C-alpha cells in the first residue's frame, strides 16, 4: 500500500487505498528537484524509512517502520558541504541544520522518506518528510503535509516495502 500524491483540480491529495485526503506540498510545487532549498516536492518513487514523534505531545504511532521518540537536540543537516548532509545530527551542529523539535506541531509526527539518501549527493536536496500539515494546508519547504489523524492512519497501514509516489 503506497502513498500516492497527485494534483486534483486545485489541491493536492494523498491516497493510500482509503480514499484521497487533502495534503500540502512544497511552495514551488511538484517537480524534478534541482537543488537544496528549491521548495520542490520531488517527483518520483521514494522508500519510506522511519518515523519520529514528539512523546510529550502524541503517543508512539502504530507502525511497522522503526519508530523513535524525538529528542530536543535532534536536528537534520542541510549543509551540502558537511559530511553529515541529509542525515540526523545532534544540535548544536557545526553546519546549518534544522531542528526537529518544533513549537508549531508540524514535526509532532514525521515519516522520513528515502530521498537523496542512498547515496547522498551534496546539494541535491536534503530530507523529504511526510509531516503534520498546517491547518490551512499552506505549502511546505518541499515535504508532504497531512492532517495529524490522516498521518496516524497511514502509518498504521504501512508495510516495510511501501513507497511515497509523487506524481507530476
Residue pairs with C-beta under 8 A, 6 or more apart in sequence:
1 16
1 17
1 157
1 158
1 159
1 162
2 16
2 45
2 162
2 163
2 164
2 165
3 14
3 15
3 16
3 48
3 130
3 144
3 154
3 162
3 163
3 164
3 165
4 14
4 15
4 16
4 165
4 167
5 12
5 13
5 14
5 23
5 25
5 30
5 41
5 144
5 164
5 165
5 166
5 167
6 12
6 13
6 15
6 167
7 13
7 30
7 167
8 20
11 22
11 137
12 22
12 23
12 24
12 25
12 30
13 20
13 21
13 22
13 23
14 20
14 21
14 23
14 130
14 144
14 146
14 150
14 154
15 21
16 154
16 157
16 158
17 157
18 153
18 157
21 146
21 147
21 150
22 133
22 137
22 147
23 133
23 137
23 144
23 145
23 146
23 150
24 133
24 134
24 137
24 138
24 139
24 140
24 144
24 145
25 41
25 139
25 140
25 144
25 145
25 166
26 39
26 40
26 41
26 139
26 140
26 141
26 142
26 143
27 39
27 139
27 140
27 141
27 142
28 38
28 39
28 40
28 142
29 40
29 41
30 40
30 41
30 42
30 43
30 166
30 167
30 168
31 40
31 41
31 42
31 43
31 168
32 40
32 42
32 43
33 40
33 42
33 43
33 115
33 116
33 124
33 125
33 142
34 40
35 123
35 124
35 125
36 78
36 80
36 123
36 124
36 125
36 126
37 78
37 141
38 125
38 142
39 139
39 141
39 142
40 125
40 142
41 128
41 140
41 142
41 143
41 144
41 166
42 115
42 125
42 128
42 142
42 166
43 166
43 167
43 168
44 115
44 165
44 166
45 163
45 164
45 165
46 113
46 114
46 115
46 128
46 163
46 164
46 165
46 166
47 113
47 114
47 161
47 163
48 65
48 111
48 112
48 113
48 114
48 158
48 162
48 163
48 164
49 65
49 66
49 112
49 113
49 114
49 117
50 65
50 66
50 67
50 68
50 111
50 112
51 61
51 63
51 65
51 66
51 67
51 68
51 109
51 110
51 111
51 112
51 155
52 67
52 68
52 69
52 70
52 74
52 100
52 107
52 109
52 110
52 112
53 59
53 60
53 61
53 67
53 68
53 69
53 70
53 108
53 109
53 110
54 69
54 70
54 101
54 107
54 108
54 109
55 69
55 70
57 105
57 108
58 108
58 109
58 148
58 152
60 67
60 69
61 67
61 109
61 152
61 155
61 156
62 152
62 155
62 156
63 155
63 156
63 158
64 158
64 159
64 160
65 111
65 155
65 158
65 160
70 100
70 101
70 107
70 110
71 101
72 101
73 90
73 91
73 101
74 88
74 89
74 90
74 91
74 99
74 100
74 101
75 88
75 89
75 90
75 91
75 93
75 97
75 98
75 99
75 100
76 86
76 87
76 88
76 89
76 97
76 98
76 100
76 126
76 127
77 84
77 85
77 86
77 87
77 88
77 89
77 93
77 95
77 96
77 97
77 126
78 85
78 86
78 95
78 96
78 97
78 98
78 126
79 85
79 95
79 96
79 97
80 122
80 123
81 95
81 122
82 93
82 94
82 95
82 96
84 93
84 95
85 95
85 120
85 122
85 126
86 116
86 117
86 120
86 125
86 126
86 127
87 117
87 120
88 100
89 97
91 97
91 99
100 107
100 110
101 107
104 134
105 132
106 131
106 132
106 133
106 134
106 145
107 129
107 131
107 132
108 132
108 148
109 131
109 132
109 148
109 151
109 152
109 155
110 129
110 130
110 131
111 129
111 130
111 131
111 151
111 154
111 155
112 127
112 129
113 127
113 128
113 129
113 130
113 144
113 164
115 125
115 127
115 128
116 124
116 125
116 126
125 142
127 143
128 142
128 143
128 144
128 164
129 143
129 144
130 143
130 144
130 145
130 146
130 151
130 154
130 164
131 140
131 143
131 144
131 145
131 146
131 151
132 145
132 146
132 147
132 148
132 151
133 140
133 145
133 146
133 147
134 145
137 145
144 164
144 166
146 154
